[in-house]
């Protein structure tokens, strides 16, 4: 990546729903033409190695700069996101 570039990533995990989402992905992969892979937050963070991770870092998507008026109602989900700058 050239200096000044940004990398944005969203990726599914099983951090919140655990076995329920793991089973859903297993069923999807039985019939889908393209398999889906869950990753842990640590595995997703590895994509940002060598980049400056922009605040608030790698977090569940609803927690990435939520609306201050609705921040109290933000719930975690099995989709993490982050933004890194080279």
PyMOL Python script that loads the backbone (N, CA, C, O; Angstrom):
from pymol import cmd

cmd.read_pdbstr("""\
ATOM      1  N   UNK A   1       0.834  -1.183   0.000  1.00  0.00           N
ATOM      2  CA  UNK A   1       0.000   0.000   0.000  1.00  0.00           C
ATOM      3  C   UNK A   1       0.879   1.246   0.000  1.00  0.00           C
ATOM      4  O   UNK A   1       1.873   1.294   0.725  1.00  0.00           O
ATOM      5  N   UNK A   2       0.537   2.241  -0.787  1.00  0.00           N
ATOM      6  CA  UNK A   2       1.298   3.488  -0.777  1.00  0.00           C
ATOM      7  C   UNK A   2       1.090   4.256   0.532  1.00  0.00           C
ATOM      8  O   UNK A   2       0.031   4.152   1.151  1.00  0.00           O
ATOM      9  N   UNK A   3       2.085   5.013   0.944  1.00  0.00           N
ATOM     10  CA  UNK A   3       1.966   5.850   2.137  1.00  0.00           C
ATOM     11  C   UNK A   3       0.752   6.764   2.005  1.00  0.00           C
ATOM     12  O   UNK A   3       0.488   7.311   0.935  1.00  0.00           O
ATOM     13  N   UNK A   4       0.031   6.920   3.088  1.00  0.00           N
ATOM     14  CA  UNK A   4      -1.169   7.764   3.093  1.00  0.00           C
ATOM     15  C   UNK A   4      -2.435   7.011   2.727  1.00  0.00           C
ATOM     16  O   UNK A   4      -3.531   7.566   2.810  1.00  0.00           O
ATOM     17  N   UNK A   5      -2.300   5.747   2.320  1.00  0.00           N
ATOM     18  CA  UNK A   5      -3.475   4.945   1.965  1.00  0.00           C
ATOM     19  C   UNK A   5      -4.180   4.448   3.216  1.00  0.00           C
ATOM     20  O   UNK A   5      -3.592   4.382   4.295  1.00  0.00           O
ATOM     21  N   UNK A   6      -5.447   4.101   3.053  1.00  0.00           N
ATOM     22  CA  UNK A   6      -6.242   3.553   4.141  1.00  0.00           C
ATOM     23  C   UNK A   6      -6.739   2.163   3.762  1.00  0.00           C
ATOM     24  O   UNK A   6      -6.992   1.870   2.593  1.00  0.00           O
ATOM     25  N   UNK A   7      -6.870   1.320   4.773  1.00  0.00           N
ATOM     26  CA  UNK A   7      -7.444  -0.012   4.615  1.00  0.00           C
ATOM     27  C   UNK A   7      -8.617  -0.111   5.571  1.00  0.00           C
ATOM     28  O   UNK A   7      -8.439   0.023   6.782  1.00  0.00           O
ATOM     29  N   UNK A   8      -9.824  -0.346   5.045  1.00  0.00           N
ATOM     30  CA  UNK A   8     -11.024  -0.537   5.860  1.00  0.00           C
ATOM     31  C   UNK A   8     -11.437  -1.998   5.762  1.00  0.00           C
ATOM     32  O   UNK A   8     -11.487  -2.570   4.673  1.00  0.00           O
ATOM     33  N   UNK A   9     -11.731  -2.593   6.906  1.00  0.00           N
ATOM     34  CA  UNK A   9     -12.112  -3.998   6.942  1.00  0.00           C
ATOM     35  C   UNK A   9     -13.328  -4.174   7.842  1.00  0.00           C
ATOM     36  O   UNK A   9     -13.397  -3.607   8.933  1.00  0.00           O
ATOM     37  N   UNK A  10     -14.286  -4.966   7.371  1.00  0.00           N
ATOM     38  CA  UNK A  10     -15.328  -5.517   8.227  1.00  0.00           C
ATOM     39  C   UNK A  10     -15.249  -7.023   8.052  1.00  0.00           C
ATOM     40  O   UNK A  10     -15.039  -7.527   6.949  1.00  0.00           O
ATOM     41  N   UNK A  11     -15.420  -7.732   9.157  1.00  0.00           N
ATOM     42  CA  UNK A  11     -15.314  -9.188   9.082  1.00  0.00           C
ATOM     43  C   UNK A  11     -16.120  -9.813  10.213  1.00  0.00           C
ATOM     44  O   UNK A  11     -16.178  -9.282  11.322  1.00  0.00           O
ATOM     45  N   UNK A  12     -16.738 -10.946   9.914  1.00  0.00           N
ATOM     46  CA  UNK A  12     -17.551 -11.643  10.906  1.00  0.00           C
ATOM     47  C   UNK A  12     -16.704 -12.461  11.865  1.00  0.00           C
ATOM     48  O   UNK A  12     -15.654 -12.995  11.508  1.00  0.00           O
ATOM     49  N   UNK A  13     -17.202 -12.541  13.108  1.00  0.00           N
ATOM     50  CA  UNK A  13     -16.590 -13.341  14.160  1.00  0.00           C
ATOM     51  C   UNK A  13     -17.686 -14.195  14.801  1.00  0.00           C
ATOM     52  O   UNK A  13     -18.833 -14.203  14.355  1.00  0.00           O
ATOM     53  N   UNK A  14     -17.307 -14.898  15.838  1.00  0.00           N
ATOM     54  CA  UNK A  14     -18.303 -15.594  16.666  1.00  0.00           C
ATOM     55  C   UNK A  14     -18.177 -15.121  18.109  1.00  0.00           C
ATOM     56  O   UNK A  14     -18.594 -15.821  19.032  1.00  0.00           O
ATOM     57  N   UNK A  15     -17.605 -13.938  18.306  1.00  0.00           N
ATOM     58  CA  UNK A  15     -17.319 -13.417  19.638  1.00  0.00           C
ATOM     59  C   UNK A  15     -18.569 -13.175  20.480  1.00  0.00           C
ATOM     60  O   UNK A  15     -18.536 -13.358  21.697  1.00  0.00           O
ATOM     61  N   UNK A  16     -19.651 -12.773  19.858  1.00  0.00           N
ATOM     62  CA  UNK A  16     -20.860 -12.412  20.604  1.00  0.00           C
ATOM     63  C   UNK A  16     -21.824 -13.589  20.689  1.00  0.00           C
ATOM     64  O   UNK A  16     -22.286 -13.936  21.776  1.00  0.00           O
ATOM     65  N   UNK A  17     -22.126 -14.193  19.568  1.00  0.00           N
ATOM     66  CA  UNK A  17     -23.151 -15.241  19.508  1.00  0.00           C
ATOM     67  C   UNK A  17     -22.603 -16.648  19.653  1.00  0.00           C
ATOM     68  O   UNK A  17     -23.366 -17.596  19.839  1.00  0.00           O
ATOM     69  N   UNK A  18     -21.304 -16.793  19.571  1.00  0.00           N
ATOM     70  CA  UNK A  18     -20.672 -18.082  19.792  1.00  0.00           C
ATOM     71  C   UNK A  18     -21.157 -19.183  18.863  1.00  0.00           C
ATOM     72  O   UNK A  18     -21.146 -19.033  17.641  1.00  0.00           O
ATOM     73  N   UNK A  19     -21.577 -20.278  19.451  1.00  0.00           N
ATOM     74  CA  UNK A  19     -21.940 -21.485  18.697  1.00  0.00           C
ATOM     75  C   UNK A  19     -23.081 -21.231  17.706  1.00  0.00           C
ATOM     76  O   UNK A  19     -23.139 -21.872  16.657  1.00  0.00           O
ATOM     77  N   UNK A  20     -23.966 -20.323  18.024  1.00  0.00           N
ATOM     78  CA  UNK A  20     -25.103 -20.035  17.132  1.00  0.00           C
ATOM     79  C   UNK A  20     -24.631 -19.553  15.764  1.00  0.00           C
ATOM     80  O   UNK A  20     -25.127 -20.026  14.741  1.00  0.00           O
ATOM     81  N   UNK A  21     -23.682 -18.620  15.729  1.00  0.00           N
ATOM     82  CA  UNK A  21     -23.180 -18.119  14.446  1.00  0.00           C
ATOM     83  C   UNK A  21     -22.257 -19.143  13.786  1.00  0.00           C
ATOM     84  O   UNK A  21     -22.212 -19.235  12.559  1.00  0.00           O
ATOM     85  N   UNK A  22     -21.533 -19.898  14.576  1.00  0.00           N
ATOM     86  CA  UNK A  22     -20.679 -20.954  14.014  1.00  0.00           C
ATOM     87  C   UNK A  22     -21.542 -21.966  13.270  1.00  0.00           C
ATOM     88  O   UNK A  22     -21.184 -22.393  12.172  1.00  0.00           O
ATOM     89  N   UNK A  23     -22.669 -22.353  13.849  1.00  0.00           N
ATOM     90  CA  UNK A  23     -23.577 -23.300  13.199  1.00  0.00           C
ATOM     91  C   UNK A  23     -24.200 -22.691  11.941  1.00  0.00           C
ATOM     92  O   UNK A  23     -24.350 -23.380  10.933  1.00  0.00           O
ATOM     93  N   UNK A  24     -24.559 -21.423  11.990  1.00  0.00           N
ATOM     94  CA  UNK A  24     -25.132 -20.766  10.811  1.00  0.00           C
ATOM     95  C   UNK A  24     -24.130 -20.757   9.656  1.00  0.00           C
ATOM     96  O   UNK A  24     -24.503 -21.007   8.509  1.00  0.00           O
ATOM     97  N   UNK A  25     -22.877 -20.472   9.948  1.00  0.00           N
ATOM     98  CA  UNK A  25     -21.842 -20.462   8.907  1.00  0.00           C
ATOM     99  C   UNK A  25     -21.602 -21.876   8.386  1.00  0.00           C
ATOM    100  O   UNK A  25     -21.382 -22.070   7.191  1.00  0.00           O
ATOM    101  N   UNK A  26     -21.644 -22.854   9.272  1.00  0.00           N
ATOM    102  CA  UNK A  26     -21.480 -24.250   8.842  1.00  0.00           C
ATOM    103  C   UNK A  26     -22.582 -24.628   7.844  1.00  0.00           C
ATOM    104  O   UNK A  26     -22.311 -25.242   6.812  1.00  0.00           O
ATOM    105  N   UNK A  27     -23.826 -24.256   8.165  1.00  0.00           N
ATOM    106  CA  UNK A  27     -24.943 -24.558   7.265  1.00  0.00           C
ATOM    107  C   UNK A  27     -24.794 -23.809   5.940  1.00  0.00           C
ATOM    108  O   UNK A  27     -25.050 -24.368   4.874  1.00  0.00           O
ATOM    109  N   UNK A  28     -24.386 -22.562   6.010  1.00  0.00           N
ATOM    110  CA  UNK A  28     -24.153 -21.769   4.791  1.00  0.00           C
ATOM    111  C   UNK A  28     -23.127 -22.458   3.901  1.00  0.00           C
ATOM    112  O   UNK A  28     -23.327 -22.596   2.694  1.00  0.00           O
ATOM    113  N   UNK A  29     -22.034 -22.885   4.506  1.00  0.00           N
ATOM    114  CA  UNK A  29     -20.945 -23.489   3.746  1.00  0.00           C
ATOM    115  C   UNK A  29     -21.329 -24.830   3.109  1.00  0.00           C
ATOM    116  O   UNK A  29     -20.673 -25.277   2.169  1.00  0.00           O
ATOM    117  N   UNK A  30     -22.382 -25.469   3.614  1.00  0.00           N
ATOM    118  CA  UNK A  30     -22.855 -26.721   3.004  1.00  0.00           C
ATOM    119  C   UNK A  30     -23.500 -26.485   1.637  1.00  0.00           C
ATOM    120  O   UNK A  30     -23.497 -27.382   0.794  1.00  0.00           O
ATOM    121  N   UNK A  31     -24.051 -25.292   1.407  1.00  0.00           N
ATOM    122  CA  UNK A  31     -24.803 -25.037   0.170  1.00  0.00           C
ATOM    123  C   UNK A  31     -24.266 -23.873  -0.660  1.00  0.00           C
ATOM    124  O   UNK A  31     -24.613 -23.748  -1.835  1.00  0.00           O
ATOM    125  N   UNK A  32     -23.447 -23.042  -0.088  1.00  0.00           N
ATOM    126  CA  UNK A  32     -22.977 -21.843  -0.786  1.00  0.00           C
ATOM    127  C   UNK A  32     -21.854 -22.187  -1.760  1.00  0.00           C
ATOM    128  O   UNK A  32     -21.026 -23.052  -1.474  1.00  0.00           O
ATOM    129  N   UNK A  33     -21.823 -21.512  -2.913  1.00  0.00           N
ATOM    130  CA  UNK A  33     -20.734 -21.758  -3.859  1.00  0.00           C
ATOM    131  C   UNK A  33     -19.382 -21.248  -3.352  1.00  0.00           C
ATOM    132  O   UNK A  33     -18.336 -21.768  -3.739  1.00  0.00           O
ATOM    133  N   UNK A  34     -19.404 -20.239  -2.492  1.00  0.00           N
ATOM    134  CA  UNK A  34     -18.179 -19.680  -1.920  1.00  0.00           C
ATOM    135  C   UNK A  34     -18.252 -19.832  -0.405  1.00  0.00           C
ATOM    136  O   UNK A  34     -19.160 -19.281   0.218  1.00  0.00           O
ATOM    137  N   UNK A  35     -17.324 -20.564   0.203  1.00  0.00           N
ATOM    138  CA  UNK A  35     -17.379 -20.753   1.654  1.00  0.00           C
ATOM    139  C   UNK A  35     -17.062 -19.470   2.407  1.00  0.00           C
ATOM    140  O   UNK A  35     -16.341 -18.598   1.921  1.00  0.00           O
ATOM    141  N   UNK A  36     -17.618 -19.384   3.597  1.00  0.00           N
ATOM    142  CA  UNK A  36     -17.396 -18.232   4.459  1.00  0.00           C
ATOM    143  C   UNK A  36     -16.537 -18.671   5.636  1.00  0.00           C
ATOM    144  O   UNK A  36     -16.694 -19.788   6.129  1.00  0.00           O
ATOM    145  N   UNK A  37     -15.630 -17.806   6.096  1.00  0.00           N
ATOM    146  CA  UNK A  37     -14.739 -18.123   7.200  1.00  0.00           C
ATOM    147  C   UNK A  37     -14.864 -17.061   8.285  1.00  0.00           C
ATOM    148  O   UNK A  37     -14.693 -15.870   8.024  1.00  0.00           O
ATOM    149  N   UNK A  38     -15.159 -17.495   9.483  1.00  0.00           N
ATOM    150  CA  UNK A  38     -15.139 -16.593  10.629  1.00  0.00           C
ATOM    151  C   UNK A  38     -13.704 -16.439  11.095  1.00  0.00           C
ATOM    152  O   UNK A  38     -12.901 -17.361  10.954  1.00  0.00           O
ATOM    153  N   UNK A  39     -13.375 -15.280  11.648  1.00  0.00           N
ATOM    154  CA  UNK A  39     -12.048 -15.054  12.217  1.00  0.00           C
ATOM    155  C   UNK A  39     -12.214 -14.421  13.593  1.00  0.00           C
ATOM    156  O   UNK A  39     -13.206 -13.746  13.867  1.00  0.00           O
ATOM    157  N   UNK A  40     -11.245 -14.648  14.434  1.00  0.00           N
ATOM    158  CA  UNK A  40     -11.234 -14.007  15.750  1.00  0.00           C
ATOM    159  C   UNK A  40     -10.799 -12.553  15.574  1.00  0.00           C
ATOM    160  O   UNK A  40     -10.202 -12.211  14.553  1.00  0.00           O
ATOM    161  N   UNK A  41     -11.089 -11.690  16.553  1.00  0.00           N
ATOM    162  CA  UNK A  41     -10.590 -10.315  16.465  1.00  0.00           C
ATOM    163  C   UNK A  41      -9.069 -10.257  16.296  1.00  0.00           C
ATOM    164  O   UNK A  41      -8.557  -9.382  15.598  1.00  0.00           O
ATOM    165  N   UNK A  42      -8.351 -11.179  16.926  1.00  0.00           N
ATOM    166  CA  UNK A  42      -6.896 -11.195  16.800  1.00  0.00           C
ATOM    167  C   UNK A  42      -6.474 -11.515  15.356  1.00  0.00           C
ATOM    168  O   UNK A  42      -5.526 -10.926  14.837  1.00  0.00           O
ATOM    169  N   UNK A  43      -7.178 -12.439  14.726  1.00  0.00           N
ATOM    170  CA  UNK A  43      -6.868 -12.774  13.332  1.00  0.00           C
ATOM    171  C   UNK A  43      -7.192 -11.602  12.406  1.00  0.00           C
ATOM    172  O   UNK A  43      -6.455 -11.341  11.455  1.00  0.00           O
ATOM    173  N   UNK A  44      -8.273 -10.906  12.676  1.00  0.00           N
ATOM    174  CA  UNK A  44      -8.636  -9.732  11.863  1.00  0.00           C
ATOM    175  C   UNK A  44      -7.599  -8.625  12.069  1.00  0.00           C
ATOM    176  O   UNK A  44      -7.195  -7.961  11.114  1.00  0.00           O
ATOM    177  N   UNK A  45      -7.177  -8.432  13.310  1.00  0.00           N
ATOM    178  CA  UNK A  45      -6.179  -7.394  13.618  1.00  0.00           C
ATOM    179  C   UNK A  45      -4.885  -7.615  12.856  1.00  0.00           C
ATOM    180  O   UNK A  45      -4.183  -6.655  12.536  1.00  0.00           O
ATOM    181  N   UNK A  46      -4.562  -8.863  12.562  1.00  0.00           N
ATOM    182  CA  UNK A  46      -3.324  -9.157  11.835  1.00  0.00           C
ATOM    183  C   UNK A  46      -3.306  -8.509  10.451  1.00  0.00           C
ATOM    184  O   UNK A  46      -2.230  -8.226   9.925  1.00  0.00           O
ATOM    185  N   UNK A  47      -4.471  -8.270   9.851  1.00  0.00           N
ATOM    186  CA  UNK A  47      -4.526  -7.601   8.552  1.00  0.00           C
ATOM    187  C   UNK A  47      -4.020  -6.162   8.633  1.00  0.00           C
ATOM    188  O   UNK A  47      -3.641  -5.577   7.619  1.00  0.00           O
ATOM    189  N   UNK A  48      -4.014  -5.594   9.835  1.00  0.00           N
ATOM    190  CA  UNK A  48      -3.596  -4.206  10.029  1.00  0.00           C
ATOM    191  C   UNK A  48      -2.132  -4.074  10.444  1.00  0.00           C
ATOM    192  O   UNK A  48      -1.682  -2.968  10.744  1.00  0.00           O
ATOM    193  N   UNK A  49      -1.377  -5.177  10.468  1.00  0.00           N
ATOM    194  CA  UNK A  49       0.035  -5.100  10.844  1.00  0.00           C
ATOM    195  C   UNK A  49       0.778  -4.127   9.931  1.00  0.00           C
ATOM    196  O   UNK A  49       0.638  -4.171   8.709  1.00  0.00           O
ATOM    197  N   UNK A  50       1.558  -3.261  10.539  1.00  0.00           N
ATOM    198  CA  UNK A  50       2.315  -2.264   9.792  1.00  0.00           C
ATOM    199  C   UNK A  50       1.523  -1.009   9.483  1.00  0.00           C
ATOM    200  O   UNK A  50       2.034  -0.095   8.835  1.00  0.00           O
ATOM    201  N   UNK A  51       0.277  -0.953   9.941  1.00  0.00           N
ATOM    202  CA  UNK A  51      -0.573   0.225   9.722  1.00  0.00           C
ATOM    203  C   UNK A  51      -0.901   0.874  11.057  1.00  0.00           C
ATOM    204  O   UNK A  51      -0.867   0.225  12.103  1.00  0.00           O
ATOM    205  N   UNK A  52      -1.218   2.159  11.009  1.00  0.00           N
ATOM    206  CA  UNK A  52      -1.704   2.868  12.190  1.00  0.00           C
ATOM    207  C   UNK A  52      -3.201   2.602  12.276  1.00  0.00           C
ATOM    208  O   UNK A  52      -3.950   3.001  11.385  1.00  0.00           O
ATOM    209  N   UNK A  53      -3.647   1.934  13.334  1.00  0.00           N
ATOM    210  CA  UNK A  53      -5.066   1.637  13.512  1.00  0.00           C
ATOM    211  C   UNK A  53      -5.757   2.893  14.037  1.00  0.00           C
ATOM    212  O   UNK A  53      -5.401   3.409  15.096  1.00  0.00           O
ATOM    213  N   UNK A  54      -6.738   3.378  13.296  1.00  0.00           N
ATOM    214  CA  UNK A  54      -7.454   4.608  13.640  1.00  0.00           C
ATOM    215  C   UNK A  54      -8.432   4.328  14.783  1.00  0.00           C
ATOM    216  O   UNK A  54      -9.083   3.283  14.805  1.00  0.00           O
ATOM    217  N   UNK A  55      -8.532   5.258  15.727  1.00  0.00           N
ATOM    218  CA  UNK A  55      -9.451   5.114  16.863  1.00  0.00           C
ATOM    219  C   UNK A  55     -10.882   4.981  16.363  1.00  0.00           C
ATOM    220  O   UNK A  55     -11.278   5.681  15.431  1.00  0.00           O
ATOM    221  N   UNK A  56     -11.647   4.110  16.958  1.00  0.00           N
ATOM    222  CA  UNK A  56     -11.434   3.407  18.213  1.00  0.00           C
ATOM    223  C   UNK A  56     -10.784   2.036  18.059  1.00  0.00           C
ATOM    224  O   UNK A  56     -10.857   1.219  18.977  1.00  0.00           O
ATOM    225  N   UNK A  57     -10.160   1.771  16.936  1.00  0.00           N
ATOM    226  CA  UNK A  57      -9.474   0.499  16.731  1.00  0.00           C
ATOM    227  C   UNK A  57     -10.382  -0.547  16.110  1.00  0.00           C
ATOM    228  O   UNK A  57     -11.334  -0.211  15.406  1.00  0.00           O
ATOM    229  N   UNK A  58     -10.091  -1.802  16.368  1.00  0.00           N
ATOM    230  CA  UNK A  58     -10.880  -2.917  15.862  1.00  0.00           C
ATOM    231  C   UNK A  58     -11.947  -3.242  16.896  1.00  0.00           C
ATOM    232  O   UNK A  58     -11.640  -3.729  17.984  1.00  0.00           O
ATOM    233  N   UNK A  59     -13.194  -2.971  16.556  1.00  0.00           N
ATOM    234  CA  UNK A  59     -14.309  -3.109  17.497  1.00  0.00           C
ATOM    235  C   UNK A  59     -15.537  -3.643  16.757  1.00  0.00           C
ATOM    236  O   UNK A  59     -15.573  -3.620  15.527  1.00  0.00           O
ATOM    237  N   UNK A  60     -16.555  -4.127  17.502  1.00  0.00           N
ATOM    238  CA  UNK A  60     -17.812  -4.463  16.835  1.00  0.00           C
ATOM    239  C   UNK A  60     -18.324  -3.226  16.078  1.00  0.00           C
ATOM    240  O   UNK A  60     -18.252  -2.109  16.591  1.00  0.00           O
ATOM    241  N   UNK A  61     -18.831  -3.428  14.880  1.00  0.00           N
ATOM    242  CA  UNK A  61     -19.200  -2.304  14.005  1.00  0.00           C
ATOM    243  C   UNK A  61     -20.059  -1.230  14.678  1.00  0.00           C
ATOM    244  O   UNK A  61     -19.798  -0.046  14.466  1.00  0.00           O
ATOM    245  N   UNK A  62     -21.075  -1.587  15.484  1.00  0.00           N
ATOM    246  CA  UNK A  62     -21.868  -0.516  16.102  1.00  0.00           C
ATOM    247  C   UNK A  62     -21.074   0.363  17.061  1.00  0.00           C
ATOM    248  O   UNK A  62     -21.525   1.452  17.416  1.00  0.00           O
ATOM    249  N   UNK A  63     -19.891  -0.098  17.488  1.00  0.00           N
ATOM    250  CA  UNK A  63     -19.074   0.683  18.417  1.00  0.00           C
ATOM    251  C   UNK A  63     -18.023   1.542  17.713  1.00  0.00           C
ATOM    252  O   UNK A  63     -17.252   2.242  18.371  1.00  0.00           O
ATOM    253  N   UNK A  64     -17.988   1.490  16.371  1.00  0.00           N
ATOM    254  CA  UNK A  64     -17.026   2.302  15.640  1.00  0.00           C
ATOM    255  C   UNK A  64     -17.649   3.671  15.412  1.00  0.00           C
ATOM    256  O   UNK A  64     -18.424   3.876  14.477  1.00  0.00           O
ATOM    257  N   UNK A  65     -17.293   4.594  16.283  1.00  0.00           N
ATOM    258  CA  UNK A  65     -17.791   5.973  16.240  1.00  0.00           C
ATOM    259  C   UNK A  65     -19.313   6.054  16.208  1.00  0.00           C
ATOM    260  O   UNK A  65     -19.884   6.587  15.257  1.00  0.00           O
ATOM    261  N   UNK A  66     -19.972   5.533  17.234  1.00  0.00           N
ATOM    262  CA  UNK A  66     -21.432   5.594  17.266  1.00  0.00           C
ATOM    263  C   UNK A  66     -21.932   7.022  17.451  1.00  0.00           C
ATOM    264  O   UNK A  66     -21.199   7.893  17.919  1.00  0.00           O
ATOM    265  N   UNK A  67     -23.160   7.246  17.086  1.00  0.00           N
ATOM    266  CA  UNK A  67     -23.819   8.528  17.306  1.00  0.00           C
ATOM    267  C   UNK A  67     -23.850   8.773  18.822  1.00  0.00           C
ATOM    268  O   UNK A  67     -24.373   7.939  19.561  1.00  0.00           O
ATOM    269  N   UNK A  68     -23.303   9.899  19.299  1.00  0.00           N
ATOM    270  CA  UNK A  68     -23.266  10.150  20.746  1.00  0.00           C
ATOM    271  C   UNK A  68     -24.649  10.093  21.395  1.00  0.00           C
ATOM    272  O   UNK A  68     -24.767   9.733  22.567  1.00  0.00           O
ATOM    273  N   UNK A  69     -25.689  10.444  20.646  1.00  0.00           N
ATOM    274  CA  UNK A  69     -27.040  10.424  21.199  1.00  0.00           C
ATOM    275  C   UNK A  69     -27.582   9.013  21.376  1.00  0.00           C
ATOM    276  O   UNK A  69     -28.515   8.801  22.151  1.00  0.00           O
ATOM    277  N   UNK A  70     -27.002   8.039  20.658  1.00  0.00           N
ATOM    278  CA  UNK A  70     -27.498   6.665  20.775  1.00  0.00           C
ATOM    279  C   UNK A  70     -26.425   5.714  21.311  1.00  0.00           C
ATOM    280  O   UNK A  70     -26.618   4.499  21.277  1.00  0.00           O
ATOM    281  N   UNK A  71     -25.316   6.232  21.798  1.00  0.00           N
ATOM    282  CA  UNK A  71     -24.204   5.396  22.249  1.00  0.00           C
ATOM    283  C   UNK A  71     -24.608   4.456  23.377  1.00  0.00           C
ATOM    284  O   UNK A  71     -24.068   3.354  23.476  1.00  0.00           O
ATOM    285  N   UNK A  72     -25.539   4.862  24.226  1.00  0.00           N
ATOM    286  CA  UNK A  72     -25.965   4.005  25.334  1.00  0.00           C
ATOM    287  C   UNK A  72     -26.742   2.786  24.850  1.00  0.00           C
ATOM    288  O   UNK A  72     -26.809   1.781  25.557  1.00  0.00           O
ATOM    289  N   UNK A  73     -27.330   2.857  23.656  1.00  0.00           N
ATOM    290  CA  UNK A  73     -28.140   1.751  23.163  1.00  0.00           C
ATOM    291  C   UNK A  73     -27.375   0.847  22.190  1.00  0.00           C
ATOM    292  O   UNK A  73     -27.954  -0.078  21.621  1.00  0.00           O
ATOM    293  N   UNK A  74     -26.081   1.110  21.999  1.00  0.00           N
ATOM    294  CA  UNK A  74     -25.274   0.317  21.078  1.00  0.00           C
ATOM    295  C   UNK A  74     -25.091  -1.093  21.642  1.00  0.00           C
ATOM    296  O   UNK A  74     -24.752  -1.274  22.812  1.00  0.00           O
ATOM    297  N   UNK A  75     -25.323  -2.076  20.788  1.00  0.00           N
ATOM    298  CA  UNK A  75     -25.131  -3.477  21.184  1.00  0.00           C
ATOM    299  C   UNK A  75     -24.028  -4.082  20.335  1.00  0.00           C
ATOM    300  O   UNK A  75     -23.843  -3.718  19.174  1.00  0.00           O
ATOM    301  N   UNK A  76     -23.298  -5.016  20.937  1.00  0.00           N
ATOM    302  CA  UNK A  76     -22.251  -5.702  20.189  1.00  0.00           C
ATOM    303  C   UNK A  76     -22.865  -6.676  19.196  1.00  0.00           C
ATOM    304  O   UNK A  76     -23.984  -7.153  19.381  1.00  0.00           O
ATOM    305  N   UNK A  77     -22.119  -6.962  18.147  1.00  0.00           N
ATOM    306  CA  UNK A  77     -22.553  -7.920  17.140  1.00  0.00           C
ATOM    307  C   UNK A  77     -21.335  -8.684  16.648  1.00  0.00           C
ATOM    308  O   UNK A  77     -20.200  -8.318  16.953  1.00  0.00           O
ATOM    309  N   UNK A  78     -21.569  -9.734  15.893  1.00  0.00           N
ATOM    310  CA  UNK A  78     -20.488 -10.587  15.394  1.00  0.00           C
ATOM    311  C   UNK A  78     -19.862 -10.053  14.117  1.00  0.00           C
ATOM    312  O   UNK A  78     -19.398 -10.831  13.284  1.00  0.00           O
ATOM    313  N   UNK A  79     -19.843  -8.760  13.954  1.00  0.00           N
ATOM    314  CA  UNK A  79     -19.192  -8.112  12.806  1.00  0.00           C
ATOM    315  C   UNK A  79     -18.261  -7.060  13.374  1.00  0.00           C
ATOM    316  O   UNK A  79     -18.706  -6.096  13.997  1.00  0.00           O
ATOM    317  N   UNK A  80     -16.957  -7.249  13.156  1.00  0.00           N
ATOM    318  CA  UNK A  80     -15.951  -6.304  13.637  1.00  0.00           C
ATOM    319  C   UNK A  80     -15.465  -5.445  12.478  1.00  0.00           C
ATOM    320  O   UNK A  80     -15.515  -5.861  11.321  1.00  0.00           O
ATOM    321  N   UNK A  81     -14.997  -4.249  12.799  1.00  0.00           N
ATOM    322  CA  UNK A  81     -14.473  -3.381  11.743  1.00  0.00           C
ATOM    323  C   UNK A  81     -13.303  -2.565  12.284  1.00  0.00           C
ATOM    324  O   UNK A  81     -13.113  -2.409  13.490  1.00  0.00           O
ATOM    325  N   UNK A  82     -12.542  -2.060  11.341  1.00  0.00           N
ATOM    326  CA  UNK A  82     -11.404  -1.221  11.691  1.00  0.00           C
ATOM    327  C   UNK A  82     -10.936  -0.459  10.463  1.00  0.00           C
ATOM    328  O   UNK A  82     -11.274  -0.796   9.328  1.00  0.00           O
ATOM    329  N   UNK A  83     -10.155   0.567  10.720  1.00  0.00           N
ATOM    330  CA  UNK A  83      -9.591   1.403   9.669  1.00  0.00           C
ATOM    331  C   UNK A  83      -8.123   1.627  10.000  1.00  0.00           C
ATOM    332  O   UNK A  83      -7.782   2.086  11.091  1.00  0.00           O
ATOM    333  N   UNK A  84      -7.270   1.301   9.055  1.00  0.00           N
ATOM    334  CA  UNK A  84      -5.833   1.486   9.238  1.00  0.00           C
ATOM    335  C   UNK A  84      -5.257   2.416   8.201  1.00  0.00           C
ATOM    336  O   UNK A  84      -5.719   2.455   7.061  1.00  0.00           O
ATOM    337  N   UNK A  85      -4.235   3.173   8.600  1.00  0.00           N
ATOM    338  CA  UNK A  85      -3.575   4.113   7.686  1.00  0.00           C
ATOM    339  C   UNK A  85      -2.107   3.738   7.552  1.00  0.00           C
ATOM    340  O   UNK A  85      -1.436   3.450   8.543  1.00  0.00           O
ATOM    341  N   UNK A  86      -1.621   3.743   6.332  1.00  0.00           N
ATOM    342  CA  UNK A  86      -0.218   3.442   6.057  1.00  0.00           C
ATOM    343  C   UNK A  86       0.613   4.684   6.265  1.00  0.00           C
ATOM    344  O   UNK A  86       1.830   4.649   6.086  1.00  0.00           O
TER     345      UNK A  86
END
""", "prot")
cmd.dss("prot")
cmd.show_as("cartoon", "prot")
cmd.util.cbc("prot")
cmd.orient("prot")
